[in-house]
Amino acid sequence: MSPVAQTDRLLRGAIAASVASVALMAAAPAMAGSCTGKGIELQVLGSGGPELVAARASTSYLIRRDGRPSVLIDSGGGSALRFAESGAKVSDLDVVLFSHFHIDHSADFAALVKSSYFQDRARPLPVLGPSGSATFPSTTQFLQSLFAQPGGSYGYLSDYLPADRKASSGAYALTPSDIETDEALPKVVFEKQGLRVSALNQHHGNVPALAWRVETGGASIVFSGDTDGKNLEELATRADLLVAHNAIPQSATGSILDLHMPPSQIGKIAAAAKVHALVLSHRMTRSLGQEESTRTAIAKSWDGEVRFANDLDCFAVKPH
């Protein structure tokens, strides 16, 4: 074989290996097998933010009870695919919770609703989220903007949001609730089917936002959502798992601190609330690669184990 042919063969082999490596990396997020189907488990559907980087879907979480998907929290871009990869169906869900209506927390909800056309859901689906403001819709308005007829972006799906369920041709109804609490005391907003859900208003710039606490099967999981972290301790008190958003590094300064909490603030909340476990999600370019400094900042206040979320990771939640 000539030197030129040998070089060409080596180059083609390197390209093939590179393509195989990329394909392997693309397949890597599919980790649904890590869920055991036993007890209470949190599955991360989207561990990223609004950036389309690092093969991460935007924010979304699923609480499973003995394997059955029960509670969906947020539905950011790309998470509908992760929802399908997890094996979940809209027909399984007991309730949907929205932290706020930024795109990276809500963009895929219409796709999920459409997917339910091919399922056999026959019961209402409660959808809970924040009240509105001059610049952001309330939860009711958000659903109407998608599905109402006339005027909704996907008004052809108006059967899912009927004014009168008797007129819905047998389709189930989305039942929205606008939740508002003060910023100091959590409020129980949903109790049904072995679930107890509490909410707390949070500060996320000028965006109406909520943090959530879900109690089921003796376990409690708290979702910070996007927030500067003030007054979160009451909601998170002795939570079995706190899911906090690691959108910024410890070195962050300026106006971004009005939207997100740095790792040191997460550590202080975890310590004050005496949470049992901590998962960091909503990971972005500015916080990816900063894991060690993040751990160090948190450890100054809280000495528990810190786990960093990736898409389709599953975490067992043990009651304490």
Order of alpha helices (4+ residues) and beta strands (2+ residues): alpha-beta-beta-beta-alpha-beta-alpha-alpha-beta-alpha-beta-beta-beta-beta-beta-alpha-beta-alpha-beta-alpha-beta-beta
